[in-house]
Amino acid sequence: MIKLYLTGLMSLTLMLSGCASLENDKRSRLDLIKTRDKLICGVSGKIPGFSFLKSDGSYQGIDIEICKALAAAFLGSPNKVQYRPLTAPERFTAIKTGEIDVLSRNTTFNLSRDSIGGNGLTFAPVVFYDGQGLMVKSNSKITRIEQLNDANICVGSGTTTEQNLNDAFEEKKINYKPIKYQDLNQVVAGYLQGRCKAMTSDRSQLAAARTGFKNPNRHIILNDVLSKEPLAPASIGGDQKLADAVRWVIYSLITAEELDINKANIDKKIKLATEDKSKTSLRRLLGIDPGLGQKIGLSDDFFVNIIKSTGNYGDIYNKHLGKDSNLPIPRGLNNLYSKDGLHIAPPMK
């Protein structure tokens, strides 16, 4: 009788231990980030306007601002970020092995990468809508893709760019030879050294690369658009807690622009909402009335921390890619939905 009791007790202990182990396995990467008190963010570091390592050792660009916004939301400070520069072939392995927490590296959101059968990532909302293009020397007299028959094309390996190039040229029955490189800097070098008649990348990257040329006006980006390239941050698949937090940080940036909340006026907005209890949605958004942040594993002032650190999406865009930058790219599709763009945030309630 005692033996049976002990056997049953051991079985129950093992079962409970298994449940505890299973529960531990379900811990989110977000909890690890908070325990570490630092966000490890995978970036490129070589693309002006997106993520670029400056001579003083600091990083700048829209992808860097996303990392800062995440750190501000998760940890209360935009400075609690460790940037990890990665090549295109390295980036997905870095997520899967846990080398980085989040990837913010001009990465195209597509089915193969966002599925269990593919790279198994979870993508956040799109932060930049782009399309793949081709750049040629202006003295080549090339004005359209069909004139690149039998040409060498410089392209980054291990990217959707390589596949898009092949798909576009096959569809038009254009022969070409891909000259493959590991990163954009190598692609640019190959192109400038005359190894290729054209180079291909996202149109924003082509524009960014051209700003560093000795004679930028001697190079043109063709009107042909080979693909749609929605660029978005990504985290490991299956971690809903982290994915939810990342997703709503991006939506916070867009929501802030929709509501005209920025670095300059957020303290006034807080004062207004504090004094006027009828501003229920604003009070909830700013964390005056508690509950919103807790639903995604963050403090209730996460929205305020984000905007005080980076400003809203429009502020970030203007600083690095827009009118206030060295790389002025018209917002176009990257405008708010209310201004004929594609950016829209679901209600934050």
HUQUIDA-V179700 format. One record per residue. N is the residue number from 0. SS is DSSP state (helix for helix, strand for strand, loop for the rest). NEAR is the number of other ideal C-beta (glycine too) atoms within 8 Angstrom. Layout:
N:SS:NEAR ; N:SS:NEAR
This chain:
0:loop:4 ; 1:helix:5 ; 2:helix:6 ; 3:helix:7 ; 4:helix:8 ; 5:helix:8 ; 6:helix:8 ; 7:helix:8 ; 8:helix:8 ; 9:helix:8 ; 10:helix:8 ; 11:helix:8 ; 12:helix:8 ; 13:helix:8 ; 14:helix:8 ; 15:helix:8 ; 16:helix:8 ; 17:helix:8 ; 18:helix:8 ; 19:helix:8 ; 20:helix:8 ; 21:helix:8 ; 22:helix:8 ; 23:helix:7 ; 24:helix:6 ; 25:loop:6 ; 26:loop:7 ; 27:loop:11 ; 28:helix:12 ; 29:helix:12 ; 30:helix:9 ; 31:helix:10 ; 32:helix:13 ; 33:helix:9 ; 34:helix:6 ; 35:helix:6 ; 36:loop:6 ; 37:loop:10 ; 38:strand:14 ; 39:strand:11 ; 40:strand:16 ; 41:strand:14 ; 42:strand:15 ; 43:loop:13 ; 44:loop:10 ; 45:strand:10 ; 46:strand:15 ; 47:loop:11 ; 48:loop:14 ; 49:loop:15 ; 50:strand:18 ; 51:strand:12 ; 52:strand:9 ; 53:loop:8 ; 54:loop:3 ; 55:loop:4 ; 56:loop:5 ; 57:loop:6 ; 58:strand:11 ; 59:strand:8 ; 60:loop:13 ; 61:helix:14 ; 62:helix:16 ; 63:helix:13 ; 64:helix:12 ; 65:helix:13 ; 66:helix:15 ; 67:helix:13 ; 68:helix:16 ; 69:helix:17 ; 70:helix:17 ; 71:helix:16 ; 72:helix:14 ; 73:helix:13 ; 74:helix:12 ; 75:loop:7 ; 76:loop:9 ; 77:loop:10 ; 78:loop:6 ; 79:loop:10 ; 80:strand:13 ; 81:strand:7 ; 82:strand:11 ; 83:strand:11 ; 84:strand:8 ; 85:loop:13 ; 86:loop:8 ; 87:helix:11 ; 88:helix:8 ; 89:helix:8 ; 90:helix:13 ; 91:helix:10 ; 92:helix:9 ; 93:helix:13 ; 94:helix:15 ; 95:helix:9 ; 96:loop:6 ; 97:loop:7 ; 98:loop:9 ; 99:loop:12 ; 100:loop:10 ; 101:strand:15 ; 102:strand:16 ; 103:loop:13 ; 104:loop:11 ; 105:loop:11 ; 106:loop:11 ; 107:strand:9 ; 108:loop:11 ; 109:loop:7 ; 110:loop:6 ; 111:loop:8 ; 112:loop:14 ; 113:loop:12 ; 114:loop:9 ; 115:loop:5 ; 116:loop:4 ; 117:loop:10 ; 118:loop:9 ; 119:loop:9 ; 120:strand:14 ; 121:strand:11 ; 122:strand:10 ; 123:strand:13 ; 124:strand:10 ; 125:strand:10 ; 126:strand:12 ; 127:strand:12 ; 128:strand:12 ; 129:strand:11 ; 130:loop:11 ; 131:strand:15 ; 132:strand:14 ; 133:strand:14 ; 134:strand:15 ; 135:strand:12 ; 136:strand:7 ; 137:helix:8 ; 138:helix:5 ; 139:helix:7 ; 140:loop:5 ; 141:loop:10 ; 142:loop:5 ; 143:loop:8 ; 144:helix:12 ; 145:helix:7 ; 146:helix:8 ; 147:helix:14 ; 148:loop:8 ; 149:loop:5 ; 150:strand:10 ; 151:strand:10 ; 152:strand:16 ; 153:strand:14 ; 154:strand:16 ; 155:strand:15 ; 156:loop:10 ; 157:loop:8 ; 158:loop:9 ; 159:helix:9 ; 160:helix:12 ; 161:helix:13 ; 162:helix:8 ; 163:helix:11 ; 164:helix:15 ; 165:helix:9 ; 166:helix:10 ; 167:helix:12 ; 168:helix:12 ; 169:helix:8 ; 170:helix:6 ; 171:loop:8 ; 172:loop:4 ; 173:loop:10 ; 174:loop:5 ; 175:strand:12 ; 176:strand:7 ; 177:strand:10 ; 178:strand:11 ; 179:strand:7 ; 180:strand:12 ; 181:loop:9 ; 182:loop:11 ; 183:helix:12 ; 184:helix:7 ; 185:helix:10 ; 186:helix:14 ; 187:helix:12 ; 188:helix:9 ; 189:helix:13 ; 190:helix:12 ; 191:helix:7 ; 192:loop:6 ; 193:loop:4 ; 194:loop:8 ; 195:loop:12 ; 196:loop:9 ; 197:strand:13 ; 198:strand:15 ; 199:strand:14 ; 200:strand:15 ; 201:strand:13 ; 202:helix:12 ; 203:helix:12 ; 204:helix:12 ; 205:helix:15 ; 206:helix:12 ; 207:helix:13 ; 208:helix:15 ; 209:helix:11 ; 210:loop:10 ; 211:loop:7 ; 212:loop:10 ; 213:loop:2 ; 214:loop:6 ; 215:helix:7 ; 216:helix:5 ; 217:helix:8 ; 218:strand:12 ; 219:strand:7 ; 220:strand:11 ; 221:loop:12 ; 222:loop:5 ; 223:loop:8 ; 224:loop:9 ; 225:loop:13 ; 226:loop:10 ; 227:loop:7 ; 228:strand:11 ; 229:strand:10 ; 230:strand:13 ; 231:strand:12 ; 232:strand:15 ; 233:strand:13 ; 234:strand:16 ; 235:strand:12 ; 236:loop:9 ; 237:loop:6 ; 238:loop:12 ; 239:helix:7 ; 240:helix:12 ; 241:helix:15 ; 242:helix:11 ; 243:helix:10 ; 244:helix:15 ; 245:helix:13 ; 246:helix:10 ; 247:helix:10 ; 248:helix:15 ; 249:helix:14 ; 250:helix:12 ; 251:helix:16 ; 252:helix:14 ; 253:helix:15 ; 254:helix:12 ; 255:helix:15 ; 256:helix:15 ; 257:helix:9 ; 258:loop:8 ; 259:loop:6 ; 260:loop:10 ; 261:loop:13 ; 262:loop:9 ; 263:loop:4 ; 264:loop:9 ; 265:helix:12 ; 266:helix:6 ; 267:helix:7 ; 268:helix:11 ; 269:helix:11 ; 270:helix:8 ; 271:helix:10 ; 272:helix:12 ; 273:helix:8 ; 274:helix:5 ; 275:loop:7 ; 276:loop:5 ; 277:loop:4 ; 278:loop:9 ; 279:helix:8 ; 280:helix:7 ; 281:helix:11 ; 282:helix:12 ; 283:helix:13 ; 284:helix:11 ; 285:loop:12 ; 286:loop:14 ; 287:loop:8 ; 288:loop:7 ; 289:loop:7 ; 290:loop:8 ; 291:loop:12 ; 292:helix:13 ; 293:helix:9 ; 294:helix:5 ; 295:helix:10 ; 296:loop:8 ; 297:loop:10 ; 298:loop:8 ; 299:loop:10 ; 300:loop:9 ; 301:helix:16 ; 302:helix:16 ; 303:helix:11 ; 304:helix:13 ; 305:helix:15 ; 306:helix:15 ; 307:helix:8 ; 308:helix:11 ; 309:helix:14 ; 310:loop:10 ; 311:loop:13 ; 312:helix:11 ; 313:helix:10 ; 314:helix:12 ; 315:helix:13 ; 316:helix:12 ; 317:helix:11 ; 318:helix:10 ; 319:helix:14 ; 320:loop:13 ; 321:loop:11 ; 322:loop:5 ; 323:loop:5 ; 324:loop:11 ; 325:loop:5 ; 326:loop:11 ; 327:loop:8 ; 328:loop:9 ; 329:loop:4 ; 330:loop:10 ; 331:helix:7 ; 332:helix:7 ; 333:helix:11 ; 334:loop:10 ; 335:strand:11 ; 336:helix:8 ; 337:helix:4 ; 338:helix:7 ; 339:loop:4 ; 340:loop:11 ; 341:loop:9 ; 342:strand:12 ; 343:loop:7 ; 344:loop:11 ; 345:loop:5 ; 346:loop:4 ; 347:loop:12 ; 348:loop:5
